[in-house]
Amino acid sequence: MRAMIKSCLLVASAGLLIVSWHAGTAASDKEELNNVPLQQCKTQCLSIKDPAAYESCMIDCEKLYNQPSSYLPKKKN
């Protein structure tokens, strides 16, 4: 009887782990799909050798895709 209860608990916990893993994978895939155009734009910026032009390209990409810029210094209050 104990062996059957243990095996049922083991199967249930394995099932919950699989469901949890699947939900995490689906969430990360959705996030990656939303960032595809931004990543493509940033990849194009990588071919620029001039640091000022590279930074300008990255800022333009973030403005184009409405992402907060991480390249501009922010004032601390």
C-alpha positions as CSV (number, residue, x, y, z in Angstrom):
1,M,0.0,0.0,0.0
2,R,2.8,2.4,0.9
3,A,4.6,1.6,-2.3
4,M,1.5,2.4,-4.3
5,I,1.1,5.8,-2.5
6,K,4.8,6.6,-3.0
7,S,4.6,5.8,-6.7
8,C,1.4,7.9,-7.1
9,L,3.1,10.8,-5.4
10,L,6.2,10.4,-7.6
11,V,4.1,10.4,-10.8
12,A,2.1,13.4,-9.6
13,S,5.2,15.4,-8.8
14,A,6.9,14.5,-12.1
15,G,3.7,15.6,-13.9
16,L,3.8,19.0,-12.1
17,L,7.4,19.5,-12.9
18,I,6.7,18.8,-16.6
19,V,3.8,21.3,-16.6
20,S,5.9,23.9,-14.9
21,W,8.8,23.4,-17.3
22,H,6.4,23.7,-20.3
23,A,4.8,26.9,-19.0
24,G,8.2,28.5,-18.5
25,T,9.4,27.5,-22.0
26,A,6.2,28.9,-23.5
27,A,6.6,32.2,-21.7
28,S,10.3,32.6,-22.8
29,D,9.4,31.7,-26.4
30,K,6.7,34.4,-26.4
31,E,9.1,37.0,-25.1
32,E,11.7,36.0,-27.7
33,L,9.1,36.4,-30.5
34,N,8.3,39.9,-29.3
35,N,11.9,40.9,-29.5
36,V,12.8,39.5,-32.9
37,P,12.6,42.8,-34.9
38,L,14.6,44.6,-32.2
39,Q,17.2,41.9,-32.2
40,Q,17.5,42.0,-35.9
41,C,18.0,45.8,-35.8
42,K,20.7,45.4,-33.1
43,T,22.4,42.7,-35.1
44,Q,22.6,45.1,-38.1
45,C,24.2,47.7,-35.8
46,L,27.0,45.3,-34.9
47,S,28.5,45.7,-38.3
48,I,29.2,49.4,-37.6
49,K,32.8,50.0,-36.5
50,D,32.6,53.6,-35.3
51,P,31.6,53.7,-31.6
52,A,29.5,56.9,-31.9
53,A,27.6,55.6,-35.0
54,Y,27.1,52.2,-33.3
55,E,25.6,53.9,-30.2
56,S,23.4,56.0,-32.4
57,C,22.2,53.0,-34.3
58,M,21.3,51.1,-31.1
59,I,19.4,54.1,-29.7
60,D,17.5,54.4,-33.0
61,C,16.6,50.7,-32.8
62,E,15.2,51.2,-29.3
63,K,13.3,54.3,-30.2
64,L,11.9,52.5,-33.3
65,Y,10.6,49.6,-31.2
66,N,9.6,51.6,-28.2
67,Q,12.0,50.0,-25.8
68,P,13.5,52.1,-22.9
69,S,17.0,53.1,-23.8
70,S,19.8,51.6,-21.7
71,Y,22.5,53.5,-23.5
72,L,21.7,57.0,-22.3
73,P,22.8,58.0,-18.8
74,K,19.9,58.4,-16.4
75,K,19.7,61.0,-13.6
76,K,19.6,59.7,-10.1
77,N,17.4,61.6,-7.7
